[in-house]
Amino acid sequence: MIKIKTLLVSCAFFLLAGCDALQTQNQVIYFSVPKPLWLAGIQSDPPAYTKDYPVAVQSKHFTVINSGFWIVPGEKPQAALGYEYTLNVTQPFAHAVYIKMTLENPADPSSPFVYESELQPEKKSSSVRHYPVTDVKLDAQYQMRLEVFSDADLKNRIEQVEQTLVSPVDNSTGSIILSEAYKNVICSPITTDSLFVMPWTCHL
């Protein structure tokens, strides 16, 4: 009879907590999180796994604070990756301006994800999330861009903030695969068998 080992993983997530994995014959069957799990794609303090990632871009009016991915819980095996691009307003505009956010589509770079909105002077940030994002490659670079226009027709661009991010995750094969650096920093395995080593390829 196949011996099934249940593994509990204690995760000190950045902003989040808790995860479980069940595996048999040294292969992960699923990896679940009770809340969305943030994966930064730019340098963050903490976590240390981002130390070689691109730095957050700053412009006259904005500073990038989040550029990366979320692992979104769902009915196994339908858990998905999502994007986030968030910028703080460091110097408010004197009047309303118009925002265009463009997020690179890993599955089809010729068809990016585009969002448009209006930014009022009192707003402290501008943010967009997009789900799902597919065909993400581990360690690949992707582009996120914010453009600011003075007119609603988006013809007179007055500012642009383009952020490069590095992916610490891969879902191009149908499984969620985390980078070794992310796993080493974020998760500490607790096992019922001291000889058992967890493989960190996580199938959701």
Contacts in CASP RR format, 6 or more apart in sequence:
PFRMAT RR
TARGET T0000
AUTHOR 0000-0000-0000
METHOD contacts of the structure
MODEL  1
MIKIKTLLVSCAFFLLAGCDALQTQNQVIYFSVPKPLWLAGIQSDPPAYT
KDYPVAVQSKHFTVINSGFWIVPGEKPQAALGYEYTLNVTQPFAHAVYIK
MTLENPADPSSPFVYESELQPEKKSSSVRHYPVTDVKLDAQYQMRLEVFS
DADLKNRIEQVEQTLVSPVDNSTGSIILSEAYKNVICSPITTDSLFVMPW
TCHL
2 24 0 8 1.000
2 25 0 8 1.000
3 24 0 8 1.000
4 24 0 8 1.000
5 23 0 8 1.000
5 24 0 8 1.000
5 191 0 8 1.000
5 192 0 8 1.000
5 193 0 8 1.000
5 196 0 8 1.000
6 22 0 8 1.000
6 23 0 8 1.000
6 192 0 8 1.000
7 21 0 8 1.000
7 22 0 8 1.000
7 23 0 8 1.000
7 189 0 8 1.000
7 190 0 8 1.000
7 191 0 8 1.000
7 192 0 8 1.000
7 196 0 8 1.000
7 198 0 8 1.000
8 20 0 8 1.000
8 21 0 8 1.000
8 190 0 8 1.000
9 18 0 8 1.000
9 19 0 8 1.000
9 20 0 8 1.000
9 21 0 8 1.000
9 187 0 8 1.000
9 188 0 8 1.000
9 189 0 8 1.000
9 190 0 8 1.000
9 198 0 8 1.000
10 18 0 8 1.000
10 187 0 8 1.000
10 188 0 8 1.000
10 189 0 8 1.000
10 190 0 8 1.000
11 17 0 8 1.000
11 18 0 8 1.000
11 19 0 8 1.000
11 186 0 8 1.000
11 187 0 8 1.000
11 188 0 8 1.000
12 186 0 8 1.000
12 187 0 8 1.000
12 188 0 8 1.000
13 19 0 8 1.000
13 33 0 8 1.000
13 37 0 8 1.000
13 38 0 8 1.000
13 186 0 8 1.000
14 38 0 8 1.000
14 40 0 8 1.000
14 44 0 8 1.000
14 46 0 8 1.000
14 47 0 8 1.000
14 186 0 8 1.000
15 38 0 8 1.000
16 33 0 8 1.000
16 35 0 8 1.000
16 36 0 8 1.000
16 37 0 8 1.000
16 38 0 8 1.000
17 34 0 8 1.000
17 35 0 8 1.000
18 33 0 8 1.000
18 34 0 8 1.000
19 31 0 8 1.000
19 32 0 8 1.000
19 33 0 8 1.000
19 34 0 8 1.000
19 37 0 8 1.000
19 187 0 8 1.000
20 31 0 8 1.000
20 32 0 8 1.000
21 28 0 8 1.000
21 29 0 8 1.000
21 30 0 8 1.000
21 31 0 8 1.000
21 32 0 8 1.000
21 198 0 8 1.000
21 202 0 8 1.000
22 28 0 8 1.000
22 29 0 8 1.000
22 30 0 8 1.000
23 29 0 8 1.000
23 198 0 8 1.000
23 199 0 8 1.000
26 196 0 8 1.000
26 197 0 8 1.000
26 199 0 8 1.000
27 199 0 8 1.000
28 198 0 8 1.000
28 199 0 8 1.000
28 200 0 8 1.000
28 201 0 8 1.000
28 202 0 8 1.000
28 203 0 8 1.000
29 203 0 8 1.000
30 76 0 8 1.000
30 77 0 8 1.000
30 202 0 8 1.000
30 203 0 8 1.000
30 204 0 8 1.000
31 176 0 8 1.000
31 202 0 8 1.000
31 203 0 8 1.000
31 204 0 8 1.000
32 73 0 8 1.000
32 76 0 8 1.000
32 79 0 8 1.000
32 204 0 8 1.000
33 71 0 8 1.000
33 73 0 8 1.000
34 73 0 8 1.000
35 73 0 8 1.000
36 70 0 8 1.000
36 71 0 8 1.000
36 72 0 8 1.000
36 73 0 8 1.000
37 70 0 8 1.000
37 71 0 8 1.000
38 66 0 8 1.000
38 68 0 8 1.000
38 69 0 8 1.000
38 70 0 8 1.000
38 84 0 8 1.000
39 68 0 8 1.000
39 69 0 8 1.000
39 70 0 8 1.000
39 71 0 8 1.000
39 168 0 8 1.000
39 169 0 8 1.000
39 178 0 8 1.000
39 182 0 8 1.000
40 47 0 8 1.000
40 50 0 8 1.000
40 53 0 8 1.000
40 66 0 8 1.000
40 67 0 8 1.000
40 68 0 8 1.000
40 168 0 8 1.000
41 50 0 8 1.000
41 53 0 8 1.000
41 54 0 8 1.000
41 67 0 8 1.000
41 68 0 8 1.000
41 69 0 8 1.000
41 165 0 8 1.000
41 166 0 8 1.000
41 167 0 8 1.000
41 168 0 8 1.000
42 50 0 8 1.000
42 53 0 8 1.000
42 54 0 8 1.000
42 55 0 8 1.000
42 56 0 8 1.000
42 64 0 8 1.000
42 67 0 8 1.000
42 68 0 8 1.000
42 163 0 8 1.000
42 165 0 8 1.000
42 166 0 8 1.000
43 50 0 8 1.000
43 51 0 8 1.000
43 53 0 8 1.000
43 54 0 8 1.000
43 55 0 8 1.000
43 56 0 8 1.000
44 50 0 8 1.000
44 53 0 8 1.000
47 182 0 8 1.000
47 185 0 8 1.000
47 186 0 8 1.000
48 185 0 8 1.000
49 168 0 8 1.000
49 179 0 8 1.000
49 181 0 8 1.000
49 182 0 8 1.000
49 184 0 8 1.000
49 185 0 8 1.000
49 186 0 8 1.000
50 168 0 8 1.000
53 165 0 8 1.000
53 166 0 8 1.000
54 141 0 8 1.000
54 163 0 8 1.000
54 164 0 8 1.000
54 165 0 8 1.000
54 166 0 8 1.000
56 63 0 8 1.000
56 64 0 8 1.000
56 65 0 8 1.000
56 67 0 8 1.000
56 163 0 8 1.000
57 63 0 8 1.000
57 64 0 8 1.000
57 161 0 8 1.000
57 162 0 8 1.000
57 163 0 8 1.000
58 64 0 8 1.000
58 90 0 8 1.000
59 159 0 8 1.000
59 160 0 8 1.000
59 161 0 8 1.000
60 91 0 8 1.000
60 159 0 8 1.000
61 89 0 8 1.000
61 90 0 8 1.000
61 91 0 8 1.000
61 92 0 8 1.000
61 93 0 8 1.000
61 148 0 8 1.000
61 159 0 8 1.000
62 87 0 8 1.000
62 88 0 8 1.000
62 89 0 8 1.000
62 90 0 8 1.000
62 126 0 8 1.000
62 146 0 8 1.000
62 159 0 8 1.000
62 161 0 8 1.000
63 87 0 8 1.000
63 88 0 8 1.000
63 90 0 8 1.000
64 85 0 8 1.000
64 86 0 8 1.000
64 87 0 8 1.000
64 161 0 8 1.000
64 163 0 8 1.000
65 86 0 8 1.000
65 87 0 8 1.000
65 88 0 8 1.000
65 125 0 8 1.000
66 84 0 8 1.000
66 85 0 8 1.000
66 86 0 8 1.000
66 127 0 8 1.000
67 84 0 8 1.000
67 85 0 8 1.000
67 86 0 8 1.000
67 144 0 8 1.000
67 163 0 8 1.000
67 165 0 8 1.000
68 83 0 8 1.000
68 84 0 8 1.000
68 85 0 8 1.000
68 165 0 8 1.000
68 167 0 8 1.000
69 81 0 8 1.000
69 82 0 8 1.000
69 83 0 8 1.000
69 84 0 8 1.000
69 133 0 8 1.000
69 136 0 8 1.000
69 167 0 8 1.000
69 168 0 8 1.000
69 169 0 8 1.000
70 81 0 8 1.000
70 82 0 8 1.000
70 83 0 8 1.000
70 84 0 8 1.000
70 129 0 8 1.000
70 131 0 8 1.000
71 79 0 8 1.000
71 80 0 8 1.000
71 81 0 8 1.000
71 82 0 8 1.000
71 169 0 8 1.000
71 176 0 8 1.000
71 204 0 8 1.000
72 79 0 8 1.000
72 80 0 8 1.000
72 81 0 8 1.000
72 82 0 8 1.000
72 131 0 8 1.000
72 132 0 8 1.000
73 79 0 8 1.000
74 80 0 8 1.000
74 204 0 8 1.000
76 204 0 8 1.000
77 203 0 8 1.000
77 204 0 8 1.000
78 204 0 8 1.000
79 176 0 8 1.000
79 204 0 8 1.000
80 131 0 8 1.000
80 132 0 8 1.000
80 133 0 8 1.000
80 171 0 8 1.000
81 131 0 8 1.000
81 132 0 8 1.000
81 133 0 8 1.000
81 134 0 8 1.000
81 136 0 8 1.000
81 169 0 8 1.000
81 171 0 8 1.000
81 176 0 8 1.000
82 129 0 8 1.000
82 130 0 8 1.000
82 131 0 8 1.000
82 132 0 8 1.000
82 133 0 8 1.000
83 103 0 8 1.000
83 113 0 8 1.000
83 128 0 8 1.000
83 129 0 8 1.000
83 130 0 8 1.000
83 131 0 8 1.000
83 133 0 8 1.000
83 144 0 8 1.000
84 127 0 8 1.000
84 128 0 8 1.000
84 129 0 8 1.000
85 101 0 8 1.000
85 103 0 8 1.000
85 127 0 8 1.000
85 128 0 8 1.000
85 144 0 8 1.000
85 146 0 8 1.000
85 163 0 8 1.000
86 125 0 8 1.000
86 126 0 8 1.000
86 127 0 8 1.000
86 128 0 8 1.000
87 125 0 8 1.000
87 126 0 8 1.000
87 127 0 8 1.000
87 146 0 8 1.000
87 161 0 8 1.000
88 124 0 8 1.000
88 125 0 8 1.000
89 119 0 8 1.000
89 123 0 8 1.000
89 124 0 8 1.000
89 125 0 8 1.000
89 126 0 8 1.000
92 121 0 8 1.000
92 122 0 8 1.000
92 123 0 8 1.000
93 119 0 8 1.000
93 121 0 8 1.000
93 148 0 8 1.000
94 121 0 8 1.000
95 121 0 8 1.000
96 118 0 8 1.000
96 119 0 8 1.000
96 120 0 8 1.000
96 121 0 8 1.000
97 118 0 8 1.000
97 119 0 8 1.000
97 148 0 8 1.000
97 149 0 8 1.000
97 150 0 8 1.000
97 158 0 8 1.000
98 116 0 8 1.000
98 117 0 8 1.000
98 118 0 8 1.000
98 119 0 8 1.000
98 148 0 8 1.000
98 149 0 8 1.000
98 150 0 8 1.000
98 151 0 8 1.000
98 152 0 8 1.000
98 154 0 8 1.000
99 116 0 8 1.000
99 117 0 8 1.000
99 118 0 8 1.000
99 119 0 8 1.000
99 126 0 8 1.000
99 146 0 8 1.000
99 147 0 8 1.000
99 148 0 8 1.000
99 149 0 8 1.000
100 114 0 8 1.000
100 115 0 8 1.000
100 116 0 8 1.000
100 146 0 8 1.000
100 147 0 8 1.000
100 149 0 8 1.000
100 154 0 8 1.000
101 114 0 8 1.000
101 115 0 8 1.000
101 116 0 8 1.000
101 117 0 8 1.000
101 126 0 8 1.000
101 128 0 8 1.000
101 144 0 8 1.000
101 145 0 8 1.000
101 146 0 8 1.000
101 147 0 8 1.000
102 112 0 8 1.000
102 113 0 8 1.000
102 114 0 8 1.000
102 143 0 8 1.000
102 144 0 8 1.000
102 145 0 8 1.000
102 147 0 8 1.000
103 112 0 8 1.000
103 113 0 8 1.000
103 114 0 8 1.000
103 115 0 8 1.000
103 128 0 8 1.000
103 130 0 8 1.000
103 142 0 8 1.000
103 143 0 8 1.000
103 144 0 8 1.000
103 145 0 8 1.000
104 112 0 8 1.000
104 113 0 8 1.000
104 142 0 8 1.000
104 143 0 8 1.000
104 144 0 8 1.000
105 111 0 8 1.000
105 112 0 8 1.000
105 113 0 8 1.000
105 133 0 8 1.000
106 133 0 8 1.000
106 134 0 8 1.000
106 135 0 8 1.000
106 136 0 8 1.000
106 137 0 8 1.000
106 140 0 8 1.000
106 142 0 8 1.000
106 172 0 8 1.000
107 133 0 8 1.000
107 134 0 8 1.000
107 135 0 8 1.000
113 130 0 8 1.000
115 128 0 8 1.000
115 130 0 8 1.000
116 154 0 8 1.000
117 126 0 8 1.000
118 152 0 8 1.000
119 126 0 8 1.000
119 148 0 8 1.000
126 146 0 8 1.000
133 171 0 8 1.000
134 171 0 8 1.000
134 172 0 8 1.000
135 171 0 8 1.000
135 172 0 8 1.000
136 142 0 8 1.000
136 167 0 8 1.000
136 169 0 8 1.000
136 170 0 8 1.000
136 171 0 8 1.000
136 172 0 8 1.000
137 167 0 8 1.000
137 170 0 8 1.000
137 172 0 8 1.000
138 167 0 8 1.000
138 168 0 8 1.000
138 169 0 8 1.000
138 170 0 8 1.000
138 177 0 8 1.000
138 179 0 8 1.000
139 166 0 8 1.000
139 167 0 8 1.000
139 168 0 8 1.000
139 179 0 8 1.000
140 166 0 8 1.000
140 167 0 8 1.000
141 164 0 8 1.000
141 165 0 8 1.000
141 166 0 8 1.000
141 167 0 8 1.000
142 164 0 8 1.000
142 165 0 8 1.000
142 167 0 8 1.000
143 162 0 8 1.000
143 163 0 8 1.000
143 164 0 8 1.000
143 165 0 8 1.000
144 162 0 8 1.000
144 163 0 8 1.000
144 165 0 8 1.000
145 160 0 8 1.000
145 161 0 8 1.000
145 162 0 8 1.000
145 163 0 8 1.000
146 160 0 8 1.000
146 161 0 8 1.000
146 162 0 8 1.000
147 154 0 8 1.000
147 157 0 8 1.000
147 159 0 8 1.000
147 160 0 8 1.000
148 157 0 8 1.000
148 158 0 8 1.000
148 159 0 8 1.000
148 160 0 8 1.000
149 155 0 8 1.000
149 156 0 8 1.000
149 157 0 8 1.000
149 158 0 8 1.000
150 156 0 8 1.000
150 158 0 8 1.000
168 178 0 8 1.000
168 179 0 8 1.000
168 181 0 8 1.000
168 182 0 8 1.000
169 176 0 8 1.000
169 177 0 8 1.000
169 178 0 8 1.000
169 179 0 8 1.000
169 182 0 8 1.000
170 176 0 8 1.000
170 177 0 8 1.000
171 177 0 8 1.000
174 203 0 8 1.000
175 201 0 8 1.000
175 202 0 8 1.000
175 203 0 8 1.000
175 204 0 8 1.000
176 202 0 8 1.000
176 203 0 8 1.000
176 204 0 8 1.000
177 201 0 8 1.000
177 202 0 8 1.000
178 200 0 8 1.000
178 202 0 8 1.000
180 200 0 8 1.000
183 200 0 8 1.000
187 200 0 8 1.000
189 198 0 8 1.000
191 198 0 8 1.000
END
